[in-house]
Amino acid sequence: MTAQVVLPPGVTVFERGWLSSNNVLFVGRAGTALVDSGYCSHAAQTVALTKGALEGQALDQLLCTHLHSDHCGGNAALQAAYPGMRTLIPPGLAQAVSHWNESALSYEATGQRCDRFQFDGLLRPGIELSLGDAVWQVHAAPGHDAHSVILFEPMSRTLISADALWENGFGVVFPELEGEGGFSEVAATLDAIERLSPCTVIPGHGRVFGGADGVATALALARSRLSSLAGDPKRHAAHAMKVLIKFKLLEWRRIPEADFSAWAERTPYFGLVHTRYFAPYSRREWLDSLLVDLVRSQAIGRTDGMIFNL
């Protein structure tokens, strides 16, 4: 039985699914704030959820745990809806945001979209922030993304873990795909989370979970998965490409195979991963094998020259 989880006063979680990250809303003495804004195609829903919960109050701050498109794709819409709002991002890609370098920001590499946004300050690891009625710590959480941060409130022992820890794993280790390494950083981040000893975890995707057993189980599952993927980087690479395909189908819903193939051909990560891990196969054969695996696992459908989300 899953332990009942209790959120701190003034904290609301909008559980969004997998195309858009969860959003965490704070209302309290320190004003109002939202952590992560979802994907751009769901931006109107993010704004509507926020406005509905705030009931006429302004949104004072928007915080981004990291700058993957499913976590910051609603930033521009929220900035338009709340002109006086401050936006805070991790420091690692600040210059890329300033110059809107979509290659450095991963949107070009993943074939995803993100509307251009601005930022007003930095979420530097080691600082503390007043959010709602409590003070939250900012911790570095490299691995899934080299520049990601997580937020921890020590009194309630609540962790906003982004994609560093889910109830059943963690996000794709994108630095590994680029040959920069990342598995050891994932391990270090999991160790750091264990040292924080959270009672409640608000993940970037999936339901809020907690209790000593719930957190321990999630960490054990994450470490087991990490060991398996680190022992077989080729498997991790194939998994990552399937994730990109499934994510894009969540956006498209359905698409002709010819249009999918054209998208994959111009999306740099597919070329990079094919060259590094699957060069003995033609690009067409390899892409088809990914689709076959996704159909077999009932993640997508494929018929009459169309592929579609299930």
SULSULPE-V791147 format. One record per residue. N is the residue number from 0. RES is the residue in one small letter. PSI is psi in whole degrees, 0 to 359 (* if undefined). Layout:
# SULSULPE-V791147
{{N,RES,PSI} {N,RES,PSI}}
This chain:
# SULSULPE-V791147
{{0,m,133} {1,t,133} {2,a,142} {3,q,134} {4,v,144} {5,v,123} {6,l,151} {7,p,155} {8,p,139} {9,g,6} {10,v,127} {11,t,137} {12,v,126} {13,f,105} {14,e,118} {15,r,339} {16,g,216} {17,w,339} {18,l,320} {19,s,138} {20,s,161} {21,n,150} {22,n,140} {23,v,118} {24,l,135} {25,f,135} {26,v,124} {27,g,199} {28,r,328} {29,a,7} {30,g,206} {31,t,147} {32,a,152} {33,l,134} {34,v,119} {35,d,144} {36,s,5} {37,g,188} {38,y,157} {39,c,326} {40,s,346} {41,h,14} {42,a,320} {43,a,322} {44,q,321} {45,t,314} {46,v,317} {47,a,317} {48,l,318} {49,t,313} {50,k,319} {51,g,320} {52,a,326} {53,l,341} {54,e,52} {55,g,346} {56,q,154} {57,a,156} {58,l,118} {59,d,322} {60,q,148} {61,l,125} {62,l,139} {63,c,122} {64,t,325} {65,h,174} {66,l,31} {67,h,150} {68,s,332} {69,d,355} {70,h,340} {71,c,11} {72,g,343} {73,g,3} {74,n,311} {75,a,318} {76,a,320} {77,l,323} {78,q,323} {79,a,324} {80,a,331} {81,y,81} {82,p,333} {83,g,1} {84,m,142} {85,r,139} {86,t,128} {87,l,134} {88,i,159} {89,p,153} {90,p,338} {91,g,327} {92,l,23} {93,a,318} {94,q,322} {95,a,323} {96,v,317} {97,s,319} {98,h,0} {99,w,65} {100,n,95} {101,e,339} {102,s,310} {103,a,331} {104,l,0} {105,s,352} {106,y,321} {107,e,316} {108,a,326} {109,t,350} {110,g,27} {111,q,174} {112,r,150} {113,c,126} {114,d,141} {115,r,137} {116,f,168} {117,q,166} {118,f,159} {119,d,344} {120,g,177} {121,l,141} {122,l,82} {123,r,129} {124,p,136} {125,g,342} {126,i,167} {127,e,147} {128,l,140} {129,s,118} {130,l,125} {131,g,242} {132,d,17} {133,a,169} {134,v,127} {135,w,141} {136,q,144} {137,v,124} {138,h,141} {139,a,143} {140,a,60} {141,p,160} {142,g,274} {143,h,316} {144,d,136} {145,a,337} {146,h,8} {147,s,151} {148,v,161} {149,i,160} {150,l,136} {151,f,135} {152,e,109} {153,p,336} {154,m,312} {155,s,350} {156,r,50} {157,t,133} {158,l,129} {159,i,104} {160,s,355} {161,a,230} {162,d,15} {163,a,332} {164,l,122} {165,w,175} {166,e,334} {167,n,28} {168,g,222} {169,f,173} {170,g,162} {171,v,139} {172,v,83} {173,f,323} {174,p,329} {175,e,324} {176,l,332} {177,e,5} {178,g,15} {179,e,352} {180,g,150} {181,g,340} {182,f,320} {183,s,327} {184,e,322} {185,v,314} {186,a,317} {187,a,322} {188,t,320} {189,l,321} {190,d,319} {191,a,320} {192,i,318} {193,e,321} {194,r,327} {195,l,333} {196,s,60} {197,p,149} {198,c,328} {199,t,134} {200,v,125} {201,i,102} {202,p,167} {203,g,334} {204,h,145} {205,g,177} {206,r,157} {207,v,138} {208,f,168} {209,g,201} {210,g,152} {211,a,316} {212,d,320} {213,g,316} {214,v,317} {215,a,320} {216,t,317} {217,a,317} {218,l,319} {219,a,317} {220,l,317} {221,a,317} {222,r,322} {223,s,317} {224,r,318} {225,l,316} {226,s,318} {227,s,315} {228,l,320} {229,a,330} {230,g,348} {231,d,73} {232,p,330} {233,k,321} {234,r,318} {235,h,318} {236,a,316} {237,a,318} {238,h,317} {239,a,318} {240,m,325} {241,k,322} {242,v,316} {243,l,320} {244,i,312} {245,k,318} {246,f,314} {247,k,326} {248,l,332} {249,l,325} {250,e,310} {251,w,325} {252,r,306} {253,r,152} {254,i,143} {255,p,144} {256,e,325} {257,a,322} {258,d,324} {259,f,314} {260,s,321} {261,a,319} {262,w,313} {263,a,323} {264,e,326} {265,r,2} {266,t,114} {267,p,324} {268,y,325} {269,f,318} {270,g,318} {271,l,311} {272,v,320} {273,h,315} {274,t,319} {275,r,325} {276,y,335} {277,f,26} {278,a,329} {279,p,340} {280,y,150} {281,s,156} {282,r,319} {283,r,314} {284,e,317} {285,w,314} {286,l,320} {287,d,322} {288,s,325} {289,l,317} {290,l,318} {291,v,316} {292,d,319} {293,l,322} {294,v,317} {295,r,322} {296,s,4} {297,q,31} {298,a,330} {299,i,167} {300,g,159} {301,r,117} {302,t,147} {303,d,42} {304,g,12} {305,m,147} {306,i,147} {307,f,158} {308,n,144} {309,l,*}}
